[in-house]
Amino acid sequence: MSSQFALDLRLARKKAGYTQDDLAHLLDTHQTVVSQLEHGKRRPSLIEIIDLSLVYGRSFESFFAEVMAERKKHLSVRLSTLPAPGRKAMSTFNRPGSLSRMKRRLAEGLDHGSA
């Protein structure tokens, strides 16, 4: 897990004046989970991401910009190695346009160095 995310989470908690126990209670988890998140030893689940965004009043994108950038790079690599379909069918009619739009969306964040 990214050290930037862990630092952001720790700073957000301290700025809000919460203890790890406070945050654990709000997330309905144990203090060790909060510690693992804050030390980059564990990625948050989708539910934890939603809860963290609500607790701190921050969007997913602002909280997880580094993770978003990492996943955009990963998807860009996967997209560049996507095999061609075996045969064309009506169900794949939109495939070229969809792939082109995804490539543009992924490149936007990579070109600007942000998520």
KAQUILIN-V616919 format. One record per residue. N is the residue number from 1. RES is the residue in one letter. SS is DSSP state (A for helix, B for strand, O for the rest). PSI is psi in degrees with one decimal (999 if undefined). Layout:
BEGIN
N & RES & SS & PSI
N & RES & SS & PSI
END
This chain:
BEGIN
1 & M & O & 152.4
2 & S & O & 142.6
3 & S & A & -28.6
4 & Q & A & -42.5
5 & F & A & -46.7
6 & A & A & -44.0
7 & L & A & -45.1
8 & D & A & -43.5
9 & L & A & -45.3
10 & R & A & -44.5
11 & L & A & -40.5
12 & A & A & -41.1
13 & R & A & -46.5
14 & K & A & -40.3
15 & K & A & -36.5
16 & A & A & -14.5
17 & G & O & 17.3
18 & Y & O & 149.8
19 & T & O & 167.6
20 & Q & A & -36.4
21 & D & A & -39.2
22 & D & A & -49.2
23 & L & A & -39.5
24 & A & A & -42.5
25 & H & A & -45.9
26 & L & A & -36.2
27 & L & A & -2.5
28 & D & O & 49.9
29 & T & O & -167.1
30 & H & O & 154.2
31 & Q & A & -33.1
32 & T & A & -30.9
33 & V & A & -43.9
34 & V & A & -43.4
35 & S & A & -44.0
36 & Q & A & -41.4
37 & L & A & -44.5
38 & E & A & -15.0
39 & H & O & 9.1
40 & G & O & 20.8
41 & K & O & -5.6
42 & R & O & 139.7
43 & R & O & 144.5
44 & P & O & 149.9
45 & S & O & 170.5
46 & L & A & -41.7
47 & I & A & -42.5
48 & E & A & -37.4
49 & I & A & -45.9
50 & I & A & -48.0
51 & D & A & -44.1
52 & L & A & -40.8
53 & S & A & -39.6
54 & L & A & -42.0
55 & V & A & -43.1
56 & Y & A & -1.2
57 & G & O & 36.2
58 & R & O & 149.4
59 & S & O & 158.8
60 & F & A & -45.8
61 & E & A & -40.8
62 & S & A & -34.7
63 & F & A & -34.6
64 & F & O & 33.7
65 & A & A & -41.4
66 & E & A & -39.9
67 & V & A & -40.5
68 & M & A & -44.2
69 & A & A & -41.5
70 & E & A & -45.2
71 & R & A & -33.3
72 & K & A & -43.1
73 & K & A & -44.0
74 & H & A & -47.8
75 & L & A & -35.2
76 & S & A & -42.0
77 & V & A & -46.1
78 & R & A & -39.3
79 & L & A & -40.2
80 & S & A & -18.0
81 & T & O & 12.2
82 & L & O & 123.9
83 & P & O & 152.8
84 & A & O & 149.5
85 & P & O & 150.4
86 & G & O & -44.8
87 & R & O & 151.9
88 & K & O & 141.1
89 & A & O & 165.2
90 & M & A & -33.8
91 & S & A & -16.3
92 & T & A & 11.4
93 & F & O & -41.7
94 & N & O & -3.8
95 & R & A & -51.3
96 & P & A & -43.4
97 & G & A & -41.1
98 & S & A & -42.6
99 & L & A & -40.1
100 & S & A & -44.0
101 & R & A & -41.4
102 & M & A & -41.9
103 & K & A & -42.3
104 & R & A & -44.3
105 & R & A & -44.1
106 & L & A & -38.9
107 & A & A & -31.5
108 & E & A & -50.6
109 & G & A & -35.1
110 & L & A & -39.3
111 & D & A & -33.1
112 & H & O & -0.1
113 & G & O & 16.9
114 & S & O & 174.0
115 & A & O & 999
END
